[in-house]
Amino acid sequence: MDSGGDRVRAPQRQSREEDQYRSLDISAEQHQQYQQMQKQQQQPQHDKQQGTGLMVEAPLQKSLSNMSVKSLPNSPEGGRLRTVANKYAVEGMVGSGAFCKVYQGSDLTNHEVVGIKLEDTRTEHAQLMHESRLYNILRGGKGVPNMRWFGKEQDYNVMVLDLLGPNLLHLFKVCGQRFSLKTVIMLGYQMIDRVEYVHSRGLVHRDLKPDNFLMGCGRQGNQVFIIDFGLAKEYIDPVTRRHIPFRDRKSFTGTARYASRNQHRGIEHSRRDDIESLGYILMYFLRGNLPWQGQNGQRFTDQKQHEYMHNKIKMDTSIEDLCDGYPSQFADFLHHARGLGFYEQPDYSYLRSLFRDLFIQKKFQLDHVYDWTVYTQPPQNTPQQHQHQQQRGSSQAVNSPPVHLQNRASNTVSYCPPLSKPEYRREVVAAN
């Protein structure tokens, strides 16, 4: 069972995380009701989604339903909260996390589809107000979702965001737990840009992982977005405008699978740690797994033991072993990250140049055709294109998608799934 990273929060938040795991347990009766609902809505639901601009054909809809555990189309608290700010209608729930629930909604003035994030005001460790403040700091940045409204409605803190597409963890699973080199480079280049922008606004994310990067919808379908700033922190003191001081013996906060080695040591998070986490994410996409992930099928219910095992294996694994068999640029990426000082700024231009040079070396084309694009669109080769592919000879093998994607490419799928948020990761855990 792949946890998608097994997020570990600070000790005072772990009880909420445990509640989240328990909330995924469903009875046989609930499961039967969910299956009946799926059968009843199989045809009419397709027509309804066409009206809202969301088209999910049968093969992909089956994939999405398999990734979900809970019955989704329920509005909060039995439907009591139907509108937000007298402008946004609250519709079906699409995800839930340890602190928030995410609903799909629509703007009543122009019928645009939006995402609505709800947090109970009685939550012991409320995060949505903190996150809304950071969204205001990041407002206007490329690859950062636009926060349309934040406020309180009844017993909820509410945040309304632009609708986004699927997260990279979900797409990774759709593509058979492996991305091609071309896809990883195109994603990595944009992900560096997103992290650089966050750092330029005086923030460190502190919880980078595949499910916190989403693809856009519509015209922004090729664009990577960065989300979930609930654990983000200012590394530039807003009063003194200086870098925060070095500290150690801090509680672990983040996701153990992608956390930097300094995070495991209890050292204060800085920009270098975000870059190291990004390097692990890219290697995860290439390899399909990481050496410290699920050793011998072991699963640890104790958070401390889980964190210790990740840390021990991560410390014992050299960068050369981790990147063995893959282009040297990925090892150079991680060497740069680990070589940075606490106060030092990463060389983002150098990191981008690594991928740019590799992209040119492999003679890839910047056509924004990702692995899931191959899966979700049928081949439409004209005779001229077919002749061109024959002339390319051996170079075609370099640019071609993995074999498991080539076999799927004959399926016709219109791909625009519902809103995907980091809270969706727990449904992914339970479904695997």
VOGUTOR-297293 format. One record per residue (C-alpha): residue in one letter; x, y, z negated. Coordinates in steps of 0.5 Angstrom, whole numbers, padded with zeros to 4 digits, always signed. Each point is the difference from the previous one (the first is absolute). Example, Ala and Ser with C-alpha at 12.3 -4.5 7.8 and 13.67 -1.06 7.14 Angstrom:
# VOGUTOR-297293
A+0025-0009-0016/S+0002+0007+0002/
This chain:
# VOGUTOR-297293
M+0000+0000+0000/D+0003+0006+0002/S-0001+0006-0004/G+0002+0006+0004/G+0005+0002-0004/D-0003-0001-0007/R+0000+0007-0003/V+0002+0001-0007/R-0001+0006-0003/A+0003+0003-0007/P-0002-0004-0006/Q-0006+0005-0002/R-0003-0002+0007/Q+0001-0007+0000/S-0007-0002-0004/R-0004+0004+0006/E+0004-0004+0005/E-0002-0007-0004/D-0007+0003+0000/Q+0000+0001+0008/Y+0003-0008+0001/R-0006-0002-0005/S-0005+0004+0004/L+0002-0004+0007/D-0003-0006-0004/I-0007-0002+0004/S-0005-0005-0002/A-0003-0005+0005/E-0006+0003+0000/Q+0003+0007+0002/H+0004-0004+0005/Q-0006-0003+0003/Q-0004+0007+0000/Y+0006+0003+0004/Q+0000-0006+0005/Q-0007+0001+0001/M+0000+0008+0001/Q+0006-0001+0005/K-0005-0005+0005/Q-0006+0005-0001/Q+0005+0006+0002/Q+0004-0003+0006/Q-0004+0002+0005/P-0004+0007-0002/Q+0007+0002-0004/H+0003+0000+0007/D-0005+0005+0003/K+0000+0004-0007/Q+0008+0001+0001/Q-0001+0002+0007/G-0004+0006-0002/T+0005+0002-0005/G+0006-0001+0005/L+0003-0006-0003/M+0000-0006+0004/V+0002-0007-0003/E-0001-0006+0005/A-0001-0007-0003/P+0007-0002+0000/L+0003+0006-0004/Q-0006+0000-0004/K+0001-0007-0002/S+0007+0002-0002/L-0002+0006-0004/S-0006-0004-0004/N+0005-0005-0001/M+0005+0005-0003/S-0006+0002-0005/V-0003-0003-0006/K-0005+0005-0003/S-0007+0002+0003/L+0002+0007+0003/P-0006+0004+0002/N-0002+0002-0007/S+0000+0007-0002/P+0002+0002-0007/E-0004-0002-0006/G-0006-0003+0004/G+0000+0006+0005/R-0001+0006-0005/L+0006+0004+0003/R-0002+0000+0007/T+0003+0007+0002/V+0006+0004-0002/A+0000+0008+0000/N-0007+0000+0004/K+0004-0002+0006/Y+0003-0007+0001/A-0004-0006-0001/V+0003-0006-0004/E-0001-0007+0004/G+0003-0006+0000/M+0006-0002-0005/V+0006-0002+0004/G+0005-0001-0006/S+0001+0000-0007/G+0007+0001-0005/A+0002+0000-0007/F-0003+0007-0001/C-0004+0002+0006/K-0005-0002+0005/V+0000+0002+0008/Y-0006+0001+0004/Q-0002+0001+0007/G-0004+0006+0001/S-0002+0005+0005/D+0000+0008+0001/L-0008+0002+0000/T+0002+0006+0004/N+0004-0003+0006/H-0001-0007-0002/E+0008-0002+0000/V+0002-0006-0004/V+0004+0001-0006/G+0003-0003-0006/I-0003+0001-0007/K+0004-0002-0006/L-0003+0000-0007/E+0003-0001-0007/D-0005-0001-0006/T+0001+0006-0004/R+0001-0004-0006/T+0006-0004+0002/E+0005+0000-0005/H+0006+0002+0005/A-0003+0005+0005/Q+0004+0001+0006/L-0005+0003+0005/M+0001+0007-0002/H+0008-0001+0000/E+0000-0003+0007/S-0005+0006+0003/R+0005+0005-0003/L+0006-0003+0004/Y-0005-0001+0006/N+0000+0008+0000/I+0007+0000-0001/L+0001-0004+0006/R-0006+0003+0004/G+0002+0001+0008/G+0005-0005+0000/K+0000-0005+0006/G-0002-0007-0002/V-0003+0003-0006/P-0008-0001-0001/N-0004+0006+0000/M-0003+0001-0007/R-0007+0003+0002/W-0003+0000-0007/F+0002-0001-0008/G-0005+0001-0006/K-0004-0004-0004/E-0007-0003+0001/Q-0004-0003-0005/D+0005-0005-0004/Y+0005+0000+0005/N+0006+0004+0003/V-0001+0000+0007/M+0005+0001+0006/V-0002+0001+0007/L+0005-0002+0005/D+0001-0001+0008/L-0002-0007+0002/L+0007-0004+0001/G+0001-0007+0004/P+0003-0006-0003/N+0006+0000-0004/L+0006-0004+0002/L-0001-0005-0005/H-0006-0002+0003/L+0003+0001+0007/F+0006-0005-0002/K-0005-0005-0002/V-0004+0000+0007/C+0007+0000+0004/G+0002-0007-0004/Q+0004+0003-0005/R+0005+0002+0005/F+0002+0007+0004/S+0004+0000+0006/L+0006+0004+0000/K-0003+0006+0004/T-0006+0001-0004/V+0005+0000-0007/I+0004+0005+0004/M-0006+0005+0002/L-0003-0001-0007/G+0006+0001-0004/Y+0002+0007+0004/Q-0007+0003-0002/M+0000-0003-0007/I+0007+0004-0001/D-0003+0006+0002/R-0006-0001-0005/V+0005-0001-0006/E+0004+0006+0002/Y-0006+0004+0000/V-0002-0002-0006/H+0007+0001-0003/S+0000+0007+0003/R-0006+0002-0004/G+0003-0002-0006/L-0003-0006-0001/V+0002-0008-0001/H-0005-0005+0002/R+0003-0005-0005/D-0005-0006+0003/L+0002-0001+0007/K-0003-0006+0003/P-0003-0003+0006/D-0007+0001-0002/N+0001+0008-0002/F+0002+0001+0008/L-0006+0000+0004/M-0001+0001+0008/G-0005+0006+0002/C-0007-0001+0004/G-0002+0003+0006/R+0005+0004+0004/Q+0005-0001-0006/G+0000-0007+0000/N+0007+0000+0002/Q+0002+0004-0006/V+0003-0003-0007/F-0003+0004-0006/I+0002-0001-0007/I-0005+0000-0006/D-0001-0002-0007/F+0004+0005-0004/G-0003-0002-0007/L+0007-0002-0003/A+0004+0006+0004/K+0004+0005-0004/E+0003+0007+0001/Y+0008-0001+0000/I+0000+0007+0001/D-0002+0004-0007/P-0005+0005+0002/V+0002+0005-0005/T+0008+0000+0001/R+0000-0003+0007/R+0005-0004-0002/H+0001-0008+0001/I-0003-0004-0006/P+0006-0002-0005/F+0003-0007+0001/R-0004-0005-0005/D+0000-0008-0002/R-0003-0005-0004/K-0007+0002+0003/S-0005-0005+0001/F-0001-0003+0007/T-0005+0003+0004/G-0002-0002+0008/T+0000-0006+0004/A+0005-0006-0002/R+0001-0003+0007/Y+0002+0007+0003/A+0003+0004-0006/S+0007+0002+0000/R+0006-0003-0004/N+0000+0006-0004/Q-0007+0000-0002/H+0001-0007-0003/R+0005+0003-0004/G-0004+0005-0003/I+0003+0006+0003/E-0004+0006+0002/H-0003+0000+0007/S+0003+0005+0005/R+0000+0000+0008/R+0005-0005+0001/D-0005-0005-0003/D-0005+0001+0005/I+0005-0001+0005/E+0002-0007-0003/S-0007-0002+0000/L-0001+0002+0007/G+0006-0004+0002/Y-0003-0006-0003/I-0007+0001+0003/L+0003+0000+0007/M+0004-0006-0002/Y-0006-0004-0002/F-0004+0002+0007/L+0006-0003+0003/R+0001-0006-0004/G-0007-0002-0002/N+0002+0000-0007/L+0006+0002-0005/P+0005-0005-0004/W-0003+0002-0007/Q-0008-0001+0002/G-0003-0006-0002/Q+0006-0004-0002/N-0002-0008+0000/G-0007+0002+0000/Q+0000+0003-0007/R-0005+0005-0002/F+0001+0004-0006/T-0006+0002-0004/D+0005+0004-0005/Q+0002+0007+0003/K+0007+0000-0004/Q+0002-0007+0003/H-0003+0002+0007/E+0004+0006+0000/Y+0006-0003-0003/M+0000-0005+0005/H+0000+0005+0006/N+0005+0004-0003/K+0005-0006-0001/I-0001-0003+0007/K+0001+0007+0003/M+0006+0001-0004/D+0003-0006+0002/T-0002+0001+0008/S+0005+0004+0004/I-0002+0005+0005/E+0004-0005+0005/D-0004-0006-0002/L-0007+0004+0000/C+0002+0002+0007/D+0003-0006+0003/G-0002-0001+0007/Y-0003+0007+0001/P+0003+0006+0004/S+0005+0003-0005/Q-0004+0007+0000/F-0004-0003-0005/A+0006-0002-0005/D+0003+0007+0002/F-0007+0003-0003/L+0000-0003-0006/H+0008+0001-0001/H-0002+0008+0000/A-0006-0001-0005/R+0004-0004-0005/G+0006+0005+0001/L-0004+0006-0002/G+0001+0004-0006/F-0006+0002-0005/Y+0000+0007+0002/E+0002-0001+0008/Q-0004+0001+0006/P-0001-0006+0004/D+0003+0001+0008/Y-0007+0000+0003/S+0003+0002+0007/Y+0005-0006-0001/L-0005-0005-0002/R-0004+0002+0006/S+0006+0000+0005/L+0001-0008-0002/F-0007-0002+0003/R+0000+0005+0006/D+0007-0003+0002/L-0002-0007-0001/F-0007+0002+0004/I+0004+0002+0006/Q+0005-0006-0001/K-0005-0005+0001/K-0003+0004+0005/F-0007+0001-0003/Q-0006+0004+0003/L-0003+0005-0005/D-0007-0002+0002/H-0003+0000-0007/V-0002-0007+0002/Y+0001-0004-0007/D-0001-0007-0001/W-0007+0000-0002/T-0002+0004+0006/V+0002-0006+0004/Y-0004-0004-0004/T-0006+0004+0000/Q+0000+0002+0008/P+0000-0005+0006/P+0005+0000+0005/Q-0001+0005+0006/N+0006-0001+0004/T-0001+0002+0007/P+0004-0003+0006/Q+0005+0006+0000/Q+0001-0001-0008/H+0001-0008+0001/Q+0005+0001+0005/H+0004+0005-0004/Q+0000-0005-0006/Q+0003-0005+0005/Q+0005+0005+0002/R+0002+0001-0007/G+0002-0007-0002/S+0003-0001-0006/S-0001+0007-0003/Q-0008-0002+0000/A+0002-0005-0006/V+0003+0005-0004/N-0006+0005+0001/S-0006-0006-0001/P-0004-0001-0006/P+0001-0006-0004/V-0002-0007+0002/H-0006+0000-0005/L-0002+0007+0003/Q+0000-0002+0007/N-0004-0006-0001/R-0005+0005-0003/A+0000+0005+0005/S-0005-0003+0005/N-0006+0002-0005/T-0004+0006+0001/V+0000+0004-0007/S-0003+0007-0001/Y+0004+0002-0006/C-0002+0005-0005/P-0001-0003-0006/P-0003+0004-0006/L+0003+0004-0005/S+0007-0003-0003/K+0002+0002-0006/P+0006-0002-0005/E-0006-0003-0005/Y-0001-0005+0006/R+0006-0003-0002/R-0003-0004-0006/E-0006-0003+0005/V+0006-0002+0004/V+0003-0004-0006/A-0006-0004-0002/A-0001-0002+0008/N+0006-0003+0001/
